Amino acid sequence: MFTGIILHSGTIASFERHEKGARLRLRVPSEFDLHRGESVAVNGVCLTMLPEGGDIVIADVSDETLARTTLGTLTTGCTVNLERALAVGDRLGGHIVQGHVDTVGTLLSTRDEGEFAVYRWGFPREYAELVVPKGSIAVDGVSLTIVDPDPGSFGAALIPETLRRTTIGTSKIGDGVNLEFDMIAKHLQALVAPYIRK
């Protein structure tokens, strides 16, 4: 479980495709004293970490994860958002994030407003019911508040700290992002679905 509050970034040391899946080597900050099997969200994707030595950790990535996320597009030297799993008693500063990416979205537009910015992302329309004004969403693992949604896109107002600290600040129009919709909204949708006529 994560919060979508990004405090660290890492660098892709290597990305090796195999006949099935892939192996990701990741350079992490020195303060990351990771234990074997610990979960870390990499651009919002929950991965199991295997320390290799020094500042390098390994994560094996399944074909399902490669198909559903942007991890397969990463190359050596890419910067990624990192978040360690939430510990019991930690502050929940963002929202509840599982690290289970629902789909890939696309950056459609950016608009600077002084030091702030408003970004807009597109997403597949079948998820429109999960995107509500002032609702939560994780974009590449970053907890954001939805503004001005329509059936195929949503905006988010970004503060300077988010632009500086995460990969969102360097993204370009057309870039893919990992989207995880609010877990509570997904559960509610599943509960009421049998009672709604289509």
Residue, then its C-alpha position, 0 to 999 in steps of 0.5 A: m500500500f502506498t500514498g502517492i507522495i513521491l519523496h525519491s527518484g531512481t534511475i534505470a540502470s538496465f532493462e532486459r527483456h526475456e522470452k517471458g517478462a523482463r528484469l529491471r535493474l534500478r539505481v536507488p538513493s543511498e538512504f533506501d536500505l531495502h530488504r529482499g522482497e520489499s515492495v516499492a512503487v516504480n512510476g506507480v507500479c508495485l514491484t518486489m525488490l531484490p537488492e543486488g549490492g551497492d545502490i542497485v536493486i533488481a525487480d522482475v516484471s511480468d508480461e501482464t505488467l509490461a502490457r498494462t503499464t509504461l514500464g516496457t518503454l523505459t530505457t537505461g538512464c530514465t528517471v522514475n518516481l519511487e515510493r516505499a510501501l506505507a508502514v503502519g503508523d505512517r502519515l497518509g498524505g495523499h490517498i490510498v494507492q495500491g500500485h496496481v495500474d489500471t491503464v495507460g493514459t497520455l499527456l494531452s496538454t500543459r499550461d503554465e500558471g506562474e510557478f504552477a501548472v495545469y496538466r491534462w491527460g487522456f484515458p480510455r473512456e471505459y474508466a469515465e465513471l471513476v473520474v470525478p471532480k475533486g476525486s483522487i488519481a495516481v499518475d505515474g504513482v503521484s497522488l493528484t486531485i482531478v479537476d475539470p474531467d470529461p468522459g475521456s480526459f481530466g486535468a490536475a493543478l500541479i504545485p511547484e514541489t510536484l513539478r520539481r520532485t517528480t517526473i511529471g515536471t519533465s514529461k512531454i505532450g504525448d508521453g504515456v503515464n500509468l494511471e491508477f483510479d481511486m480504490i474506493a471508487k472502484h469498489l463502489q462501482a463493483l458493488v452498485a453495478p448489479y443494480i444499475r440498468k445499462 
